[in-house]
Amino acid sequence: MTVQQAKQELIDYRHNAEEIRCRREEIRKLESRLYSGSSGSMEDGVIALVTLKEYYCSIVERLVTKRISIEQKISCLPQPYRNVLYLYYLRNYSMVRIAAQLHYDCTYVSKLHSKALALYAETWAEKIA
């Protein structure tokens, strides 16, 4: 895995988190419609809603599995790299906020981030090969 691939995988994690949130909201809306019976021709409406709900559930399941995999990868890294990746990609903190929380200079956090990405890529390139 290259550093760019590692970075993209972690950025995708952020996007997946938002997609999971949106899909879960759609599932809740579908369930509400199913239980309220507010879907035109009842039988066709229920079938359509159940099918859509199953589809959304499968997407959420796939995304959650990806998220767990990435979280496990990050958890294998040594500190402080693990903290930097966790806070930046999983908690969505800015570099400034990470620096404040970890009591580091912003420039140092940026260097740690770069090194953490390289370490993440190197570690998982070896595991895959």
N, C-alpha and C positions, 0 to 999 in steps of 0.2 A: 504494500500500500504506500502510495506517495503521500507527502505532506498535504498536497492539494486534495487528494482523495479523502484523507483523514478529516481535513477541514470541512469538506463538503458533507461528509457523513455526519459530522457534528452540527453543521448548519441545518441539515435535513431533520435532525432530531428536534430542533426548535420548531420547524414548520410542522412536523408530525404532531407535536404537542398541541398546536393550535387546531390542526385538523381533527384530532381526537376529540377535543372540546366541542367543536362544531358538530361532528357526527353524533356525539352523545346527546347534544341538544336536539338534533333531528330525531333521534330515537325517542327521546322523551315526548316530542310533539306527536310523533306517530302513535305512540302508546296512548296518549291523551285522546287522539282522534279515534283510535280503536275502541277505547272504553266508553267514549261518549256516544258512539254510534252515529257520528255526524259525517257520514261518507256516502252520499247518494244512494245508489243501489247497494244495499247492505252487503250482500254476498260478494259481489265483485269488488266493492270497496275494501272489505276486510281482507280478501285475498291479495289485493294490490298493496295494502298497507303492511301486511305480514311479510310479503316478499321483499318490499323495500326495507323493512326493519331488519330482516335477515341479512340483506346485502350490506346495510350500514354496520351491523354487528360484525360481519366478517372483515370489513375494512378496519374497524377499531381493533379487532383481535390481531390482525396483521401488524398494524402500527404499534400496538403495545408490545408485541414480541420484538420488534425492531428496537424500540426504546429500551427494553430490558437488556438486550444484547449490548447496546452502547453503554448503558450504565455499568454493566459488568466489566466492560473493557476499561472504562475510566477508573473503576475501583481497583484495578490491578496495578495502576501506576503509583509510583512513590510520591510522597508529599515533597514539595508544595504543588507539584504539577497537577496532582489529582484535584486539589482544591480549586486551582485556577480554571481547569476545564469544567469542573462541576458548577462552579459559580457562574461562569460565563455562558456555557451552553445549556445547562440543565435548569439553572435558576434565572437565567437571562439578565444577569447583572452587567453593568458597564465596567470597563477597566478601572474607571475612577472609583466606583463603589467597591470593587474587589480590593483595590489598593488600600482604601480606608478600612475595610473589614479585616484585612490581613496585616495591616500596619506596615505596608510597603510603599515605596515610591511608585508612581504610575509607570515610569520608564522601566523599572524593574519588573513590574507585573507584565508589561508588554513583552519583555524578554523571556520571562517565565512562560508566557502563553506560546510564544514561538517554539521554545524548547519543548514544551508539553506536547504540542502538535507533532513535532519531529519524533519524540519518544513514543507517542501513541501510534504513529505511522510505522515506526520501526518495530515496535513490539508486536503489532498485529500483522505486519508483513511476514515476520518470522513464524508466527503461529499458523498463518494460512499456508505458507510454503511447505 
